[in-house]
Amino acid sequence: MHRTGALAPPPRDGRGWRPRLGPLLGVLLALATLGPAAPVTRAAAPRAAAPAWERLALAAPATRLLTSTGGVTFAQHEQELWRSDDAGATWNPITLPADASKHWLVAVHPTDPSVLFAAGDGGLARSNDGGATWASVLAVTAVQAVTVSPADPQLVYVAAGWAPAEFQLLRSRDGGASWDVLFHADSTYSLCSWGVSVLQPHAQDASRLFLAADCAAGRDTSLPLRLSSDQGASFATAYRQDLVRPLALVGDSAAHPGRFYLAVGDLGTIANSSNSQLRLLGSDDGGTTWTPVVEMSSQASLGVGPLRYQLTGLAYAPGAEEELYLSMDQAMPVGPASVPPVVASRVFSGRVDPDPPSGRAGIPFVFWEDLTIPDLGHVSDLAVSGDGAYLYAATEHGLWRLRRAAPPSG
């Protein structure tokens, strides 16, 4: 989603942008940031000063961030990939496979940053030398997701889907040398096309895999989050609600095994990537049951319609003091449909209370704080460094980092 409309710079107190829409609409936008239906959330005290974001040397636009052990960070934008080994102080370009692909999906080995996977129009390739050379390992097109299991890096999963209604889920148990087709759907006469929003292995249990993928033709329907306990051979529904789709999943650290946080949005129409309601759920039992953590919603007001939200990033920092980070676009209608909405990009941190009120089971309370500053611009992804020292933000103006107050211990 592109930012349109005039946005007035806010006071530099870390509370984000405010649109030039008059005092009342500005207040409505502020109140809708964390909606009224947030029974397990408390707001932190306002910052005395703006968050101390640092702009990094990589000034090129970035849309995706990846991290590995040893503080290695990767930034990607379409056909370009960069690597930093010094917490973002310097960046070195990585050459992707010789292919005409305009967009690449990149995955990084969780413990060896020299091992990379890149999926483009020509299929999936692997590099064992940090991108100096590449070898094709899978001839499949329309890859929508590729991921490497943190619990067993030899396990690699690929989800590929395209119209008309053809979809494959593939698994390699030997780092990409050979592949098993776990699922193949081919409905030649269907008008739907496949979408994949979650493909994520458990970080601690190599047998488990989360998947959210479905075939839709512009109709309203539910999109379940599915969980496999046998490396993708079979799946059971882990979460499902009418007109709701999973957007992103984080969690399952050594400090808190089996704890996950799931972002979901109301489905609306399949073609619309924004949501009038955005929720964050938590699970303490490996994804079997889910508890609301925070909800952002807005009803129509003043005849201009509701706010709409688009999740752009979700990151997790485990340890004794857990933290969640999320970024989103907020779009507010300012007139008829022909008038572009005003869009503001926001970043929030949520610190999980290690000592919640007595008598409350499940996910602890979360204290939320606004980390937005006007110079960030549109945020497209967030990531916590492998050593837990920094939060990174990929934006239209390049990369930024924020030193974390409490780096995780596990």
N, C-alpha and C positions, 0 to 999 in steps of 0.2 A: 504494500500500500504506500502510495506517495503522499507526502505532506502537501496540503494545499490550503490556501487561505492565509490570512495575516495572523501571526502569533506575536504577542507582545512579550519581550523578555521579562522574566519574573524578578522580584528582588532576589539577591543572591543568598537565599537561605536554604537552598536544597529542595525547595518544594515544587520545582518544575515550571513548565510554561503555562501561561494563562492566555486565552484568546481575547482579542479585542471585540468582545460581544456585549459589553455593558456589565455592570456589577452583578446583576442577578444571574445571568447565564454563567459568568465566571464562577460564582459560588456553586451553582449546580454542578459544573464540571469538577470542581474540587471535591464536593461531597460524594460524587459518584465514584471517586477513585477507589475507595474501599467501601463497598455497598453496605446497606443496613443489615443484610442477612449474613453476619459474620460472628456467630455465637461463640466460636472458639478462638477468637483473635482479639488481641489488645494492641493499641497503638503505642509506640514508644514516644518518649518526650521529644519535642522538636529539637533539631540540631541548633547549636549556637552559631555554627558557620556552615558554609556549603561544603559538601564532600570534596576531599582533596584529590580529584581525578587528575591524572597526568596524561598528557597526550604523547603517544609514542612516536618513534622515528618513522614508522611505516605510515605515510600519509595517504596511501592509496585506499579507495573504498574496500571494505571487507564485509563479507556476508556470513562467514562461518568460521568458528573457532574449534580447534581440537587440541587436546593436551595429552602428554605422556609423562612417564616418570622422569625424574631428574630436572624438573622445571622446564622441559622442552615444550614449546608452544608453536602451533601451526595456525596460520590465517589463510583463508581462501576467498577468492572472488572469481567465479566463473572459470576461466582458463588459467588463472594465476594462483600459485601457491607459494607461501613463504614460511620460513622456519626461524625461530629464535631460540638460542640456548642460554640467554642471559636476561631472562625475565622481561623481554621486549625492548631492551636497550638497542640491539641491532637485529637486522633481519636479512636473511639470505634467500634468494629466489630458488625454487625447486622446479625443474623442468618436468612437466607432465608427459605422458606417452605421446608419441607422434600420431596425432589423430585430429580429425577436423571437428571434433566435438566442441561445442560452444559452452557446454556446462558439464562439470565433472562432480562426481560424488567421491569423496576421499575418506578413507578410514585409516587409523593409525594403530599399530600394535601397542597394547597397553603398557608393556614394559620394555620394549625395544623400539625407540623412535626411528631407527633406520629402516624398519619394515613398514612399508606403506602399501595400501590398496587404492586403486583409482578406477572408477567405472565411468565410461563414456559411450559414445555411439558404437564403438568397435568392441565393446564388451568390458570385462574386468581384467586389469593388469596388476602385477605385484612387483614391488621393488625391494631388494634386500640391502641396498646400499644408499638409502636416503634419497632416492630419486635419480641417481646418476644413470642407472639403466633400468629398463622395465621389461617384463616378460608377460605375455598374455596367459591367463590361467582359466578364463571362462568366456566362451563366445555366446553371450546373451545380450540382447538390447533392452532398452527402456528400463534400466535398473533404477529403482526408486529408493532403495536403502541397502547399505552394506555395513556390517558390524562385525567386530572381533570380540570374542568372549574374554573378559578380564580373568575369569576363573581358569580358563584353558585357552590360551592364545592360538592353539592349533584349530580351534573351532571358529569357522567363519560362516556367516549367514548372508545370503543375498535374496532380496525380494525384487522381482521385476514384474511390472504390469503395464499393459497397453490396451488400446481398443482394437478390435471389438472384444472386450471382456476376457482377454487372455491374461493369465497371471501364473507366476511360478515362485515358489519358495524353495531355495536350494541351500544345502549345507555341505561344508567341507570339514572333515575331521583331521586333515593333514596340511593345514595352512594354505589350501587352494590347489594342491596337486591333483585331487580328484573330487568329484561332486556327486551328491545324491539329490534327486528331485523329491522333496517332501510333499509338495502339493502342486498340482497343475490343473487350472481351470481354463476351459476353452469353450465359450458359448458364442459361436459364430454369428448367430442371429440376434444377439443382444445388442442394445444400443449403449450399454453402460461402459464405463472405463474404471480401472482399478486405481485406488489411492492407498498409500501406506503412510500412517502418521507415527506409528511406534514399531520399531524392531529392536528389541533390547534384551540381551542376555542378563541373567543374574550375575552380579559381580562376585558372589561367594559360592554359588552352586552352579556348576557347569551343565547340569542336566536341565536347567530351567530357562525358559525363553518367553518373553512377552511379545505379542503381536497385535496390532490394530490395523486391519486392512479390510477393505470392502469394495464392492462394485456398485456404483450408483449411477443413475441416469437422470439427475436433477430432481429426484423426488426426496421428500423428507422421510428419514428412517433413522433407526438407531445404529450406532457403530460400536460394537463391543470391544473391550480389551480382553484378549485371550491369553491364556497361560499354558505353556507346555512343560511337563515334568520329564520328558524323554527326548530332549534335544530337538524338538520340533516335529517329532513323528506324529503326535496327536495333541489336540488342544481342548481346553475347557474354558468356559466363560469366567473371567475373573471380575469383570465389572460391566454392567449394562444398564442404561437408562434411556427411556424414550427420548428421541430428538436431541441426543447428546453424543458428542464425539470426543474421544481421547485426543489430546494435542501433544503432550510430552510427558516423559516419565524420568524421574531421577531417584537416587537412593541406593540402598543395599550396600552399606559400607562395612568395613571390618569392625568399626566401633558400634554400629547399629545394624547387624545383619537382619535382613527381612523387613527393614523399614523402608517404605517407598512413599514418594509424593507424586501424585498424578494430576496434571492440569487437564481440565475438560471444558468444552464450550458447547453452547446450544447449537444444534445442527443448522437451524434456519433452512437455507437452501444450499445444496451441495456446491454450487458455483460461487457462493459468497464465503470468503475466507475470514470474515470478521463475525463477532458474536455479540449479542445483546446481553449475554451473561457469560461470565468466565469464573470458574471455580477451581480451587486447589483442594485435593483430597489427600488423606494420609492413610497408610496401612502399616500396622505393626506385626502382621502375621504373614508376610511374604506375598501379599496381594490378594488374600482370601476375602477380607472385609475392609471397607473403606469408611473413613470418618471425615466430615467436612473440616477444612482448616480455615479457608477464607473464601468469600464470594464477592465478586464485583458485578453489580447489575444496576440497571437504570430503566425506569419506565418512561413512557412518553410524557413530556412536560412542555407547557407553553406552546403546544401545537407544532413543535418542531421535531418530534420523534425522539427516540431514546438514544443514549450513547451506544456506540458499538466498540467492541474490543477485539484486538488481534494480538495474540501472544506471539512475541518475537524471540524470546529467550527464556530458558529456565536452567538454573545451575544450582548445585548442591555442594556444600562444604561440610563434611562429617566431622566427628570428633566429640570431645566432651561438651563443647558448645556448638551445636549444629547451627548452620545458617542456610537459608534459602535465598536465592536471588531470582527475580523475574523482571522481564521487560515486556512492555506492551505498547501498542498504538491505541490511542483513544480518539474515536471519530465522533464529532458532534454535528448533527444536521443543523443548518442555519437558515433553511428555507425549503423551497420545493426541491424535488429530486434532481432538477436540472442544475441546482447550485451545489458546487463541491462542498463537502463538509470540512470543518476545521479539524485538523489532526494533530495531536500532541503525542510525542514519544516519552514514555516514563520508565524509570528504573526503581525497583524497590528491593529492600533487604528485609528478611524475616528471621529474627533470632529465636530459636526454639528454647522455651523455658525449661531448664533441667529440673525445676522444682515446681510443677504445676499445682494448682489448688487441690487440697485433699479431697478424696472421693471421686476424682475424675479419672476414668480409665482411658486407655488409647493414646492417641497422639497428644503430646503436651501443647500448652498454649504457645502462640507465636506472637512476638512483638514486631510490628512492621514499621519501617522507616523509609522515607522517600530519599533516594540517592540522586535524583535528577538534577542536572545543571544544564543551562541553555546551550552551552557550547557543544554538548554531545551530539545534537542533531538526532536523526533517525537511527535507532539501535536495532540491529538485525540479529545479534546473537550475544550470549554471555557464556563465560567459562571461568572456572576457578583453576588456578595453576596447580600442577601436580603436587607441589610442596605445600599448597594451601596458603601461600603468602599473599597472593594477589587475586583480585577479581578483574577479568578482562571484558571489555565491551567492543564489539565490532560495529562500526557506524559508517554512515555515508561520508564522514570526514576523516576516516582512518581508524586507528586503534587507540584505545584508552585503557589505563589500568588504575586500580584503586587498591592501596595497601589495606589488607584486612586487619582488623583490630585483634582478632584472635585466631591465628592459623590453627587448623585442625590437628589433632594428635593421631588420627587414624582414619 
